[in-house]
Amino acid sequence: MEVLHGGIIKNGKGAEQDYIVRRLGMEDLEGILSVQGKVVSLLSDKKVLQPLAEEEFRDILQGRGLMIGAFVGSSLVAFRALLVPEVDDGHLGRDIGIEEDLLEKVIYQEISNVLPEYRGNKLQRTLAILIMQELEKEERDYRYACCTVAPFNIPSLKDKFDQGMEIAALKEKYGGMLRYVFVKDLAGPEMQTWDEVISIPMEDTALQQEKIALGWRGFQMEPIDGNWHVYYGLRKEG
């Protein structure tokens, strides 16, 4: 398969290793499940990540999306997935008010996993850039990228904000688990400008939901006095 990217990363012991990134296929399923299993097993709070079932990975690998992975030698150390969702009642586009006739132009940013010993190499960011470049090569034209992230899943939240994604909903998903719903307009401006900006403690769910209902979007976060705050803005018109 075509190598999309290559470079050097450090493992948990600080040793430098060559790595490459390529698209994943069905032959990589065992490695994908292994990486996800290791990541999930080390989570202190299992609710922050919604792992994919084997059948969901199969669907993506067989055409309902795309996946890329980083390899050290023959070993998969990180992967990222995009999913073409079913247009059903649980569609994320419905959660954030995307018009009905545009729901088929939504792609989901699905799960992204990096083995613990390879964190700190910005692999998640690298894979995010590369997978969106691969998406541009697809015949189907997409308008929006959507995903969900649990509050206080700081690495995943940083990843989404770094990509220019915005919080457009905060609600219960997946059987009652609180999730931010992120969106990025793939045809929109690279940099957004805001008329008004406020910061809200991440723990204040009610105030965030109130602002979102009034049209505010979450676009960044930072720790303030030891607590994570999310910055919300009203989009500047014109």
C-alpha positions as a Markdown table, in Angstrom:
| # | Residue | x | y | z |
|---|---|---|---|---|
| 1 | Met | 0.0 | 0.0 | 0.0 |
| 2 | Glu | 1.0 | 3.6 | -0.6 |
| 3 | Val | 3.0 | 5.2 | 2.2 |
| 4 | Leu | 1.3 | 8.5 | 3.1 |
| 5 | His | 3.9 | 9.8 | 5.5 |
| 6 | Gly | 7.1 | 8.8 | 7.2 |
| 7 | Gly | 9.3 | 10.1 | 10.0 |
| 8 | Ile | 10.9 | 9.4 | 13.4 |
| 9 | Ile | 9.2 | 9.0 | 16.7 |
| 10 | Lys | 10.3 | 8.1 | 20.2 |
| 11 | Asn | 9.0 | 5.2 | 22.2 |
| 12 | Gly | 8.4 | 5.1 | 25.9 |
| 13 | Lys | 12.0 | 4.6 | 26.6 |
| 14 | Gly | 13.1 | 7.6 | 24.6 |
| 15 | Ala | 14.6 | 5.5 | 21.7 |
| 16 | Glu | 14.1 | 6.9 | 18.2 |
| 17 | Gln | 12.3 | 4.7 | 15.7 |
| 18 | Asp | 11.3 | 5.0 | 12.1 |
| 19 | Tyr | 7.6 | 5.0 | 11.3 |
| 20 | Ile | 5.3 | 5.2 | 8.3 |
| 21 | Val | 1.6 | 6.0 | 7.8 |
| 22 | Arg | -0.6 | 4.2 | 5.3 |
| 23 | Arg | -4.2 | 3.4 | 4.7 |
| 24 | Leu | -5.6 | 0.4 | 6.6 |
| 25 | Gly | -7.4 | -2.6 | 5.2 |
| 26 | Met | -9.1 | -5.8 | 6.4 |
| 27 | Glu | -5.7 | -7.4 | 6.9 |
| 28 | Asp | -5.0 | -4.9 | 9.7 |
| 29 | Leu | -8.1 | -5.7 | 11.7 |
| 30 | Glu | -6.3 | -7.8 | 14.3 |
| 31 | Gly | -3.8 | -5.0 | 14.9 |
| 32 | Ile | -6.6 | -2.4 | 15.2 |
| 33 | Leu | -8.4 | -4.4 | 17.8 |
| 34 | Ser | -5.2 | -5.0 | 19.7 |
| 35 | Val | -4.4 | -1.3 | 19.9 |
| 36 | Gln | -7.9 | -0.3 | 20.9 |
| 37 | Gly | -7.9 | -3.1 | 23.6 |
| 38 | Lys | -4.6 | -1.8 | 25.1 |
| 39 | Val | -5.8 | 1.8 | 25.1 |
| 40 | Val | -9.2 | 0.9 | 26.7 |
| 41 | Ser | -7.6 | -1.3 | 29.3 |
| 42 | Leu | -5.5 | 1.6 | 30.7 |
| 43 | Leu | -8.3 | 4.1 | 30.9 |
| 44 | Ser | -9.1 | 5.1 | 34.5 |
| 45 | Asp | -12.6 | 6.2 | 33.4 |
| 46 | Lys | -14.0 | 3.9 | 30.8 |
| 47 | Lys | -16.8 | 6.3 | 30.1 |
| 48 | Val | -14.6 | 8.9 | 28.3 |
| 49 | Leu | -14.1 | 6.6 | 25.3 |
| 50 | Gln | -16.8 | 4.8 | 23.2 |
| 51 | Pro | -14.8 | 2.0 | 21.6 |
| 52 | Leu | -15.9 | 0.5 | 18.3 |
| 53 | Ala | -17.1 | -3.1 | 18.0 |
| 54 | Glu | -15.3 | -5.4 | 15.6 |
| 55 | Glu | -18.2 | -5.2 | 13.2 |
| 56 | Glu | -18.0 | -1.4 | 13.1 |
| 57 | Phe | -14.4 | -1.6 | 12.1 |
| 58 | Arg | -15.2 | -4.1 | 9.5 |
| 59 | Asp | -17.9 | -1.8 | 8.0 |
| 60 | Ile | -15.4 | 1.1 | 7.8 |
| 61 | Leu | -12.6 | -1.1 | 6.3 |
| 62 | Gln | -15.0 | -2.5 | 3.7 |
| 63 | Gly | -16.1 | 0.8 | 2.3 |
| 64 | Arg | -18.2 | 2.8 | 4.9 |
| 65 | Gly | -15.3 | 5.3 | 5.6 |
| 66 | Leu | -11.6 | 5.1 | 5.7 |
| 67 | Met | -8.8 | 4.3 | 8.2 |
| 68 | Ile | -5.1 | 5.2 | 8.4 |
| 69 | Gly | -2.5 | 3.9 | 10.8 |
| 70 | Ala | 1.1 | 4.5 | 11.9 |
| 71 | Phe | 3.5 | 1.6 | 11.9 |
| 72 | Val | 6.8 | 1.0 | 13.6 |
| 73 | Gly | 8.2 | -1.9 | 11.6 |
| 74 | Ser | 5.2 | -4.2 | 11.1 |
| 75 | Ser | 3.5 | -3.2 | 14.3 |
| 76 | Leu | 0.5 | -0.8 | 14.3 |
| 77 | Val | 1.0 | 1.8 | 17.0 |
| 78 | Ala | -1.8 | 4.3 | 16.2 |
| 79 | Phe | -4.8 | 4.6 | 14.0 |
| 80 | Arg | -7.6 | 7.0 | 13.1 |
| 81 | Ala | -10.9 | 6.4 | 11.4 |
| 82 | Leu | -13.6 | 8.2 | 9.4 |
| 83 | Leu | -17.1 | 6.7 | 9.2 |
| 84 | Val | -19.9 | 7.4 | 6.7 |
| 85 | Pro | -22.9 | 7.3 | 9.0 |
| 86 | Glu | -26.4 | 6.0 | 8.4 |
| 87 | Val | -28.9 | 8.8 | 8.2 |
| 88 | Asp | -31.0 | 7.7 | 11.1 |
| 89 | Asp | -32.6 | 9.2 | 14.2 |
| 90 | Gly | -29.3 | 9.3 | 16.1 |
| 91 | His | -27.4 | 11.1 | 13.3 |
| 92 | Leu | -25.1 | 13.8 | 14.8 |
| 93 | Gly | -26.3 | 16.3 | 12.1 |
| 94 | Arg | -29.7 | 16.2 | 13.6 |
| 95 | Asp | -28.3 | 17.0 | 17.0 |
| 96 | Ile | -26.8 | 20.3 | 15.7 |
| 97 | Gly | -29.5 | 21.4 | 13.2 |
| 98 | Ile | -27.9 | 20.5 | 9.9 |
| 99 | Glu | -30.5 | 20.7 | 7.1 |
| 100 | Glu | -32.1 | 17.4 | 6.2 |
| 101 | Asp | -30.9 | 17.5 | 2.6 |
| 102 | Leu | -27.2 | 17.9 | 3.8 |
| 103 | Leu | -27.2 | 15.0 | 6.2 |
| 104 | Glu | -25.7 | 12.7 | 3.5 |
| 105 | Lys | -22.8 | 15.1 | 3.2 |
| 106 | Val | -21.7 | 14.5 | 6.8 |
| 107 | Ile | -18.7 | 12.3 | 7.6 |
| 108 | Tyr | -17.9 | 11.3 | 11.2 |
| 109 | Gln | -14.5 | 11.6 | 12.8 |
| 110 | Glu | -14.5 | 8.3 | 14.6 |
| 111 | Ile | -12.2 | 6.8 | 17.1 |
| 112 | Ser | -8.5 | 7.7 | 17.3 |
| 113 | Asn | -6.1 | 5.6 | 19.3 |
| 114 | Val | -2.4 | 5.9 | 20.1 |
| 115 | Leu | -0.5 | 3.3 | 22.2 |
| 116 | Pro | 0.6 | 4.8 | 25.5 |
| 117 | Glu | 4.3 | 4.3 | 24.8 |
| 118 | Tyr | 4.1 | 6.4 | 21.6 |
| 119 | Arg | 2.1 | 9.4 | 23.0 |
| 120 | Gly | 3.9 | 12.7 | 23.0 |
| 121 | Asn | 4.9 | 12.4 | 19.4 |
| 122 | Lys | 1.9 | 14.4 | 18.1 |
| 123 | Leu | 0.7 | 11.3 | 16.2 |
| 124 | Gln | -2.9 | 12.1 | 16.8 |
| 125 | Arg | -2.5 | 15.5 | 15.1 |
| 126 | Thr | -0.4 | 14.0 | 12.3 |
| 127 | Leu | -3.0 | 11.4 | 11.6 |
| 128 | Ala | -5.8 | 14.0 | 11.7 |
| 129 | Ile | -4.1 | 16.0 | 9.0 |
| 130 | Leu | -3.4 | 13.0 | 6.8 |
| 131 | Ile | -6.8 | 11.4 | 7.0 |
| 132 | Met | -8.5 | 14.6 | 6.0 |
| 133 | Gln | -6.2 | 14.9 | 3.0 |
| 134 | Glu | -7.2 | 11.3 | 2.1 |
| 135 | Leu | -10.8 | 12.3 | 2.4 |
| 136 | Glu | -10.3 | 14.9 | -0.3 |
| 137 | Lys | -9.3 | 12.1 | -2.7 |
| 138 | Glu | -12.7 | 10.4 | -2.3 |
| 139 | Glu | -15.2 | 10.7 | -5.1 |
| 140 | Arg | -18.0 | 11.6 | -2.7 |
| 141 | Asp | -18.2 | 15.2 | -1.7 |
| 142 | Tyr | -18.5 | 15.9 | 2.1 |
| 143 | Arg | -19.6 | 19.2 | 3.6 |
| 144 | Tyr | -19.4 | 18.6 | 7.4 |
| 145 | Ala | -17.2 | 16.6 | 9.7 |
| 146 | Cys | -18.8 | 15.7 | 13.0 |
| 147 | Cys | -17.9 | 13.7 | 16.2 |
| 148 | Thr | -18.6 | 13.4 | 19.9 |
| 149 | Val | -16.2 | 13.8 | 22.8 |
| 150 | Ala | -16.7 | 13.3 | 26.5 |
| 151 | Pro | -16.3 | 16.3 | 28.7 |
| 152 | Phe | -12.8 | 16.2 | 30.5 |
| 153 | Asn | -11.4 | 13.8 | 27.8 |
| 154 | Ile | -8.7 | 16.5 | 27.5 |
| 155 | Pro | -6.5 | 14.9 | 24.8 |
| 156 | Ser | -9.5 | 14.3 | 22.5 |
| 157 | Leu | -10.9 | 17.8 | 23.1 |
| 158 | Lys | -7.5 | 19.4 | 22.3 |
| 159 | Asp | -7.4 | 17.3 | 19.1 |
| 160 | Lys | -10.8 | 18.6 | 18.0 |
| 161 | Phe | -10.1 | 22.2 | 18.8 |
| 162 | Asp | -6.7 | 22.0 | 17.1 |
| 163 | Gln | -8.5 | 21.0 | 13.9 |
| 164 | Gly | -10.8 | 24.0 | 14.0 |
| 165 | Met | -13.8 | 22.0 | 15.1 |
| 166 | Glu | -16.5 | 23.7 | 17.2 |
| 167 | Ile | -18.9 | 22.5 | 19.9 |
| 168 | Ala | -22.4 | 22.8 | 18.6 |
| 169 | Ala | -24.2 | 20.6 | 21.2 |
| 170 | Leu | -23.8 | 19.1 | 24.7 |
| 171 | Lys | -26.2 | 16.3 | 25.3 |
| 172 | Glu | -26.6 | 12.7 | 26.3 |
| 173 | Lys | -25.7 | 10.1 | 23.7 |
| 174 | Tyr | -24.9 | 6.4 | 23.7 |
| 175 | Gly | -27.4 | 5.4 | 26.3 |
| 176 | Gly | -27.2 | 8.4 | 28.6 |
| 177 | Met | -23.5 | 9.5 | 28.5 |
| 178 | Leu | -22.8 | 13.2 | 28.3 |
| 179 | Arg | -21.1 | 14.2 | 25.1 |
| 180 | Tyr | -20.0 | 17.3 | 23.3 |
| 181 | Val | -21.0 | 17.2 | 19.6 |
| 182 | Phe | -18.4 | 18.8 | 17.4 |
| 183 | Val | -18.7 | 20.0 | 13.9 |
| 184 | Lys | -16.5 | 21.5 | 11.2 |
| 185 | Asp | -17.8 | 23.1 | 8.0 |
| 186 | Leu | -15.4 | 21.8 | 5.4 |
| 187 | Ala | -16.4 | 24.5 | 3.0 |
| 188 | Gly | -16.2 | 27.3 | 5.7 |
| 189 | Pro | -13.4 | 29.7 | 6.5 |
| 190 | Glu | -10.1 | 28.3 | 7.9 |
| 191 | Met | -10.2 | 30.9 | 10.8 |
| 192 | Gln | -13.5 | 31.9 | 12.5 |
| 193 | Thr | -14.0 | 35.4 | 14.0 |
| 194 | Trp | -16.3 | 36.0 | 17.0 |
| 195 | Asp | -18.4 | 39.0 | 18.1 |
| 196 | Glu | -18.5 | 38.0 | 21.7 |
| 197 | Val | -16.5 | 35.5 | 23.8 |
| 198 | Ile | -17.0 | 34.1 | 27.2 |
| 199 | Ser | -15.4 | 31.3 | 29.2 |
| 200 | Ile | -17.4 | 28.7 | 31.0 |
| 201 | Pro | -16.2 | 26.0 | 33.5 |
| 202 | Met | -16.3 | 22.7 | 31.8 |
| 203 | Glu | -18.2 | 21.3 | 34.8 |
| 204 | Asp | -21.0 | 23.8 | 34.3 |
| 205 | Thr | -23.1 | 21.7 | 31.9 |
| 206 | Ala | -26.3 | 23.8 | 32.3 |
| 207 | Leu | -24.7 | 27.2 | 31.4 |
| 208 | Gln | -22.9 | 25.6 | 28.3 |
| 209 | Gln | -26.2 | 24.1 | 27.1 |
| 210 | Glu | -27.9 | 27.5 | 27.6 |
| 211 | Lys | -25.4 | 29.3 | 25.5 |
| 212 | Ile | -25.4 | 26.7 | 22.8 |
| 213 | Ala | -29.2 | 26.9 | 22.5 |
| 214 | Leu | -28.7 | 30.7 | 21.9 |
| 215 | Gly | -26.3 | 30.0 | 19.0 |
| 216 | Trp | -22.9 | 30.2 | 20.8 |
| 217 | Arg | -20.2 | 27.8 | 19.7 |
| 218 | Gly | -17.4 | 26.4 | 21.8 |
| 219 | Phe | -14.0 | 26.9 | 20.0 |
| 220 | Gln | -11.2 | 26.6 | 22.5 |
| 221 | Met | -10.3 | 25.6 | 26.1 |
| 222 | Glu | -7.7 | 26.3 | 28.7 |
| 223 | Pro | -7.1 | 25.6 | 32.4 |
| 224 | Ile | -8.0 | 28.6 | 34.7 |
| 225 | Asp | -7.1 | 28.4 | 38.3 |
| 226 | Gly | -6.7 | 24.6 | 38.0 |
| 227 | Asn | -10.1 | 24.1 | 36.3 |
| 228 | Trp | -10.7 | 23.6 | 32.6 |
| 229 | His | -12.8 | 26.3 | 30.9 |
| 230 | Val | -14.4 | 26.2 | 27.5 |
| 231 | Tyr | -14.4 | 29.4 | 25.4 |
| 232 | Tyr | -17.7 | 30.1 | 23.6 |
| 233 | Gly | -18.3 | 32.7 | 21.0 |
| 234 | Leu | -21.1 | 34.2 | 18.8 |
| 235 | Arg | -20.1 | 34.1 | 15.2 |
| 236 | Lys | -19.3 | 37.5 | 13.6 |
| 237 | Glu | -21.7 | 38.2 | 10.7 |
| 238 | Gly | -20.5 | 39.5 | 7.4 |
